[in-house]
Amino acid sequence: MFNSLSDSLENTFKKLRGHGKISEKNISDALREVRLSLLEADVEFSIAKDFINKVKEKALGETVMKSIKPGEQIVKIFHDELTELLGGDQVPLDLNPPARILMVGLNGAGKTTTSAKLAMRLKKEGRRPLLIACDLYRPAAIEQLGTLGAQIDVPVYKPDASETNLVKVAKDALKWAEDQNGTVLIFDTAGRQEIDEKLIEELKDLHKFLDPKETLLVADAATGQQAVSVANHFDEAVGITGIVLTKLDGDARGGAALSMRGVTGKPIKYIGEGEKLENFSEFHPERMAGRILDMGDVVSMVEQVADKIDEEKAMKSAKRMQEGKFDFNDFLDQMAMIKNLGPLDGLLGMLPGMKKLKKQLPADALNTDKFKHMEAIVLSMTPKERERPEIIKGTRRKRIAKGSGTTIIEVNRLLKQFGEMRKMMRSKGKMKQMMKQMGGMG
Ligand code: GDP
């Protein structure tokens, strides 16, 4: 699922990372390729076009930040737009009493399996679901629901084989349900190979009688855009409240998932990812976007860091470093930024492969207590001392150690490290200057 789309996106990002800055030209080229892969994934044409336009607008707009690499920024834009395309927020079921869920869809989409999956899930959530077989055409479907219900220990209403009136079945089922002490009723209905008038008329009657809070269309993701048009048909007929997309475990290309919300305006509420009853989960647009992008949590990391770093300040201190002017005031600014990022441990944990790397670091490498001491020492200096640390001699050192609640050894160590750091920065600055001059000579 989504494999070729994921690959194509990964390729695009790789190419864009190669460019220092995003220009109209290189983003247009890259997005043309993405658009083709969307179409190959069977995404509806106008949805693909809209999507690309939105990404392009954002990528060329002011949202692309100055110092974070544009390649990473593009990933974030894609993540946000994919999330939006998939429906934005997760939409929960309306289970207010009387909680009735009508399952509709074509034959073979996975209605019966999904009814049982849903029942199992609701049961795990502490509700008391009941299953009602409303397929009067296929006795086998009634048996199938009965078997699944027994597996998960959920009562199943099975209509008499001779019954032909669907509304009567529903009426009897409601009466039966009263004695069952259930809280959610799930109605599994008959499907067809294709949508036909008779089926739709029957469904309309049933829908009118039950007035269900939820009417879920079960659609097979493998059928791509066809699943989307089926959803539209059922919606026109009975008004669906959501979609369950099944068989996402197969080699579906993803077009159904990506076009569904945009075309029908209805949220995907659950997904089926296997034949087993536990292969069923709530649909979260954001998580799915992450999966498509194969990015893990890097996206939220970029977001976290972007929020918390004061770019102007960071640039200023980088410049001062290069010019060899870096002093303890800049040092304090940097400390504040690092502290603002929160526990370094957690942040690094979001990077793929970081667990392994962390094991190789010295035990206290990420210990922020060390930073606290350093900061306390700097805060005990006078503004003059911060600007010109070379004036900090014997008695001043003693005073600073006392004021910061540290030891003279720690103060000495920090001053020494800082001195070396400055020396290094200065010599780097000088090197640059020399190179420039040499370049000018040639
Ligand atoms: P119905 O005719 O709509 O009631 O469909 P069924 O529930 O009988 O399912 C049709 C077939 O699809 C069965 O073989 C199911 O095991 C299979 N199926 C249903 N959901 C999924 C799914 O999410 N993944 C896979 N791989 N198979 C599924």
Residues whose N, C-alpha, C, O or C-beta is under 5 A from the ligand:
A	BS01	GDP	L106 N107 G108 A109 G110 K111 T112 T113 T114 T246 K247 L248 D249 G272 E273 G274 E275 N279
